[in-house]
Amino acid sequence: MTILNRNFQSPWGDLLVVGPFLCPGDLIEFKRDVYSHWGVYIDCKCEDNKKIRLVVHVTGRDMPDSSPVSIRTSSPFTVKAEVTCDSIETVAAGKPFRINNVRDSQYTPAPCMEVVERALSKLGKPGYSILMKNCEHFATWCRYGSTHSEQSKAVKAAGITVLGALVGGPLGAVAGFVVGTVGQQLVDGFWNKAANRLGITW
């Protein structure tokens, strides 16, 4: 049972910086303007005497820069997307990325080849939800067997704060913020139950 790069986080950079540290099964975090995109490093292949490093991730093919979210979608919560395999350069789109396996200290990572097999098993599978089925959920499911997303937690917390402000003004906003942060486990439980009822799973 080989687990590589346990609890490892590389510097932000390009392939020259990050490439030497890459191991199959690593979670790759790609920097975007207001969020992070996530994928799973699979391995490299040689094509025309060039080494191509591959990552499996959730993306929309009709979206620029392999972005998992587009303002062109009719809803901010769902978008037509699927699990695909691309080169790291394609997904990075000229922006920095890094290996980010820091959740290994919280959750038990699977052996590297099991992580790779999980990722490859979902190729071509459709579906996307910012709150319940996003690129970070997919990547963490591959490595840990369970889904985790700090970005979706932030969206949920912000939504609760806004709702509190609309309903109860400043005091409602404060109450919403408390619920959205201190009571995050309760909120996550609600969303997880909703996801199960809707059949949203990886």
Residue, then its C-alpha position, 0 to 999 in steps of 0.5 A: m500500500t504505497i501512499l506518496n507525498r503524504n501531507f505534502q504541499s508544494p510551492w505555487g508554480d509551473l511545471l518547472v517548479v512543481g513537476p519534480f514533486l509530482c506523484p500519481g494520486d496527488l491532488i492538484e490545486f489550480k489557481r483561478d481569479v476568485y476560486s481554486h480548481w482541483g484535479v487528480y494527477i494520474d501520471c505522464k505519457c510520452e508523445d512526440n518525444k515530449k512528456i505530457r503530465l495528465v490530470v483528471h478533473v471536472t470541467g465544462r468543455d464549452m467553458p474558457d480555460s477549462s473553468p469548472v464554473s461559467i457565468r453563462t450557465s442558467s443557474p449558479f448551482t448547476v452546469k453541464a460538465e463532466v470528468t475529463c483527462d487533460s494535460i496539466e498545462t491545459v488545465a492550468a491555462g498559464k496560471p500557477f498550480r500546486i500539489n495540495n495533499v494537506r488534508d492527509s492530516q485529517y483524512t486517511p489517503a488511499p494508496c496512490m494507484e487506488v486514487v488513480e483508479r477512482a479518478l479514471s473510473k469516472l471519466g466521461k461521467p456528467g454532473y456538477s454542483i457548486l455546493m454538492k458536486n464540484c471539482e474539489h469534491f471529486a478530487t477529495w473523493c478520489r484520494y480519501g473516499s469521501t467528499h470535502s470542499e472548503q469552497s462549498k462551505a464558504v458558499k453555504a456560509a455566505g448564503i446563510t449570512v445573506l439570507g439572515a441579512l435579508v430576513g433580519g437586517p444586521l442582527g440577522a446577518v450576524a446570526g447567519f454568519v454564526v450559523g454559517t461558521v460555528g454551525q457548519q457541521l449542521v449545515d453540511g449535514f443538511w446539504n449531504k442529506a439533500a445530495n443523497r435524496l437527489g442522488i448526487t454522489w460520485 
